[in-house]
Amino acid sequence: MKVTIILFGFLILLCLPAIGGRAADPIQSREDPIQSREEFAATGYMPTIAGSGMVGPGATADITISIDSYSSDDEARAMASAFAKGQHKALRSALQKATVKARIAFAGRNGFYELKLLRAKNTPNGRQIFGIGEGSITFLDAYYPGRSHLEQFGILQLDLTKNNGVEEGSGSLVHKAIIKTLAPDSIVLDNHGIDPVRLNVHRQ
């Protein structure tokens, strides 16, 4: 009788996992998806600017764009609202408090440029990405004449399509742009008089 009771108890213990089911796997939220790292290799075509001490006119630069995450809808709306209310000062303050979303590195130069607001939206042929950093892109300070001002920001813009399953496309890197309007999923620049670095990019 005692052996029977022990055996019965052992069988109950074996059945408990099946009754309770396996531990639930973490659920990936649709509103806050897990972002895998993205890396793009780009060739930057430098504009022709007289008197540049960095590189000659028409030169190219190897550029790497590393994306860790994108700004959430709430964060993008908050930054757009800050800009609408307080223009560049309010936006800069919001950017300073934000986490780094992506980094831009130039081959042969130490350090990287950080993007604090980064958004992507789907298009019929792929997607568009834009990013904003706190100040001018320091890698390009020696290339472009003149000093940067507080109302100017470094801007990344990419227009991507898929070719045989690989994202590639074109874009621009603006050394110091004045933002005219900022919405959660779009940006309009007043970059009159400043030629951007034109980019050919592909995802690695």
Secondary structure, DSSP 8 states (H G I E B T S, - for coil): -HHHHHHHHHHHHHHHHHHH-S-------SSS-----EEEEEEEE----TT-SSS-TT-EEEEEEEE-----HHHHHHHHHHHHHHHHHHHHHHHHHS---EEEEETTSSS-EEESEEEEEEETTEEEEEEE-SS--GGGTTTS-S---TTEEEEEEEEEEEETTEEEEEEEEEEEEEEEEEETTEEEEE-TT---EEEEEEE-
